[in-house]
Amino acid sequence: MTKKMKTPPPAVHPRPVSLSEPILSKRGKIVIAAGIVTAAVGFFLVTFTDPAGQNWASNLCPFVILGGYALIGVGIVVPDPAPPSSPPNPPLPQR
């Protein structure tokens, strides 16, 4: 018996990236900037921790740093808001 030859799958061409489309949305860039600032504040809080790790800064800074990293991740995928589909209707004159 002979083996049946499988046909190769058709080539899938990814959508070309247009240079006119921004990769990150404006809102995404703002969220990423807020995440960078938040993470920087978290790293600044590390300077206030004690060696035993028992003060407020030791308890707070890991959550601030992770929150900043989470904001950066969210900023990568957040889209711009959709434009309104139609302008609002003008008010009708009163009779």
C-alpha positions in Angstrom: 0.0 0.0 0.0 1.2 3.5 -0.7 0.9 6.4 1.6 -1.4 9.2 0.6 0.4 12.5 0.2 -1.1 15.3 2.1 -1.5 18.6 0.3 0.3 21.4 2.1 -2.1 23.9 3.8 -2.7 27.1 1.9 -0.3 29.9 2.8 -1.8 32.4 5.2 -0.7 35.9 4.5 -0.9 38.2 7.5 -2.5 41.6 7.1 0.3 44.1 6.2 0.8 46.7 8.9 0.0 50.1 7.5 2.4 52.9 8.5 -0.6 55.3 8.8 -2.2 53.2 11.5 -0.7 53.8 15.0 0.3 50.6 16.7 -0.7 52.0 20.1 -3.8 54.0 20.6 -3.7 57.5 22.2 -5.5 56.2 25.3 -3.1 53.2 25.4 -0.1 55.5 25.5 -1.6 57.5 28.4 -2.3 54.3 30.3 1.3 53.0 29.7 2.7 56.4 30.9 0.6 56.1 34.0 1.9 52.6 34.5 5.5 53.7 34.2 5.0 56.4 36.7 3.2 54.1 39.1 6.0 51.5 38.9 8.6 54.2 39.4 6.7 55.4 42.5 6.7 51.8 43.7 10.5 51.5 43.3 10.9 54.8 45.1 8.9 53.4 48.0 11.4 50.5 48.2 13.9 53.1 49.6 11.7 53.5 52.7 11.5 49.8 53.6 13.3 48.4 56.6 15.6 45.4 56.5 13.1 43.2 58.3 10.3 44.2 55.9 7.8 45.1 58.6 6.9 48.7 57.9 4.2 50.3 55.7 6.5 50.7 52.7 7.5 47.0 52.8 3.9 46.1 52.6 2.8 48.6 50.0 5.6 48.8 47.4 5.1 45.3 45.9 1.5 46.1 45.1 2.3 49.5 43.7 5.0 48.0 41.4 2.8 45.2 40.2 -0.1 47.6 39.7 2.2 49.7 37.5 3.2 46.6 35.5 -0.5 45.7 35.1 -1.3 49.2 33.8 1.5 48.8 31.2 0.0 45.5 30.0 -3.5 47.0 29.8 -2.2 50.0 28.0 -0.9 47.8 25.2 -4.3 46.4 24.4 -6.7 49.2 25.2 -8.3 50.6 22.0 -9.4 54.2 21.3 -13.1 54.9 21.9 -15.2 54.4 18.8 -16.3 57.6 17.1 -20.0 58.4 17.4 -22.0 56.8 14.6 -24.0 59.9 13.8 -24.2 63.5 15.1 -27.0 64.1 17.6 -30.2 65.4 16.2 -30.9 69.1 16.5 -33.7 70.1 18.9 -37.1 70.4 17.2 -38.6 73.9 17.2 -41.4 74.4 19.8 -44.9 75.3 18.5 
